[in-house]
């Protein structure tokens, strides 16, 4: 790939909504990534981000090009949430990153809701990670006092999912 083509491609990707771009052409490989922060972070302004461009696989010369790309972000929106009472209990946390599902399928009821009893080893939700459905089980016996996530929400590692009031 010629330098002029590479610069044009950088410009096109920089102006697009794409967050990642990967191109393989024979012995040439190009990977662009504009992700500069996790999805859970919100900032009021986005500084110009450095977009690394790794090229060259095989016999071609290796080069890394860094070019500033303006990352577009929306201004944070104030969302009023109902005040959450801090209820004593033990949290069931996510063992992995993925998308949480509170129902076994869209037409079925939730695994657990506030007020339900849960026993150790019982499935409380499913987290999809890399197209694999992982059943999340309770590590405590008690009563669900809070559901801390929403259906189809993106979940981070070690994020609290449910709060359980342990039985004495």
N, C-alpha and C positions, 0 to 999 in steps of 0.2 A: 504494500500500500504506500503510495506516495505521500509526502509530507502535506501537500495541498489537500489531498483527499482526507487525510487524518484530521487536519484542522477543520475542514468542512463538517466532517462527522462529529467532532467534538462540539461544534457550534449547534448542529441539529439536535443532538442529544441534550445539550444544555438548555435549549429552548423548549424541549418537549416535557411531557409529564412523566416520562420514564424515570424510574429510580435506579434501575440496573440495565446494563446492556452487555451482551457477550457475543463476540464475533470470532469465528474460526474460519480461516481460508488457507488451506494447504498448511504451510509451515508458519503462518502468521496467526497470532491469537491476540484479541483485544478484549479487555474487560473494563467496563466503566461502572462506577457505583457512586451515587449521589447521597446515599444514606449517611447522615452525619450524627444522628441521635436516635435513641430508642423511640418507639411509638408512644410510650407513656409520657415522654417529656414534652412540655409545651413551653415555647418561648415567645416573647412579644416581638422580637425582631430577629431576622435571620442574617447573620454575617455571610460574606462571600465564603463559600466552602472550597476547599482544595479537592479537585476530582483527580485521583490518581489514574493514570492510563498505563497499563502494563502491556507492552507489545513484545513480540519476538518469541517464537518457539522454534527450535531447530537451528538452522545455519545462519539465519538473519541476525543482524546486530541487535543487542538488547538496548532498550531505551525506556526511560520513564519520563513522561511528560506531565507536568502539573500546570493546570490552567484554572483560574478562578471561575466558578460558576455560581450565579446567584440562585439560591434555593428559595423558592416561593413558599411562604407559610401564611396561613390566615391568622389574623389577630385573635388572641384567645377570647373566647366568649364566656361570659360569666353565666354559669348554670346553677340555678338554685336547686339544692337538693334538700329533701326533708331531713331535719336533724336526726342523726342516728344515735340512739341511746347506747352508751357503752355498757354492754351486758357482760358480766363475768362468764368466763368459759374458756375452753380450749379451742384453738383454731385448727381446722383441717386445711393444710396448705398444699399448693400445687407442687408436684415433684418434677414438673417439666414445663416448657413453654409450648403454647398451642392455643387452640380455640376450644372453649368450654361449651359443653352441651348439657343442659340440666334435664333433658328428656332422652329416653332411649331411642325415640324416633319422633318426627314432627307431629304425628297424630296421637301420641301417647302422653299421659300426664308426667309431670316432673318426678324425678327419682325421689327427692325429698323437698319439703317446704317447711317453713317455720312452724314449730309445734309438733312435728313428726318425731317419733322415737327412732334412734339409730343404734345399731349394735356394731361392735368392732368387726371389721371385715366386710361390712355391707357396702354396696356400691352407692355413692352419693351423686356422681356425675361422670361424664366422659370427657376426656381431653384429646382432641385430634392433633397429632403432631406428625408431619411428613406423611400424610394420607393413612396413618395408622390410628385406630381408635383405642385409647387407653382408658380402662375403667379405673376410676379413682375411688378407693375404699376408705372408710372411716377407720381411724386408729384408736377410737375411743367409743365407749357406750354412753348414751345419754339422750338428751332432747335437743333438737336443732333450735337455737334461739335467734340465729341470724343467717340469712343467705347473703353473702358479701359480693356476689357476682351476678351478671345477667346472662341469659341464654345467648350463645354465639359470641360471647365477649372474648377478645384476645387476652390470654393469661400469661403472666410472667412467671419465671421460676420462683418458688417459695412465696407466691402471693396467697394470702388467706382466701379460702373459698367459702367456708362455712364456720360458724361459731357454735360449739356444742357445750351445753351445760351438763357436766359429768354427773352420773348417778353416784350417790354415796354408798 
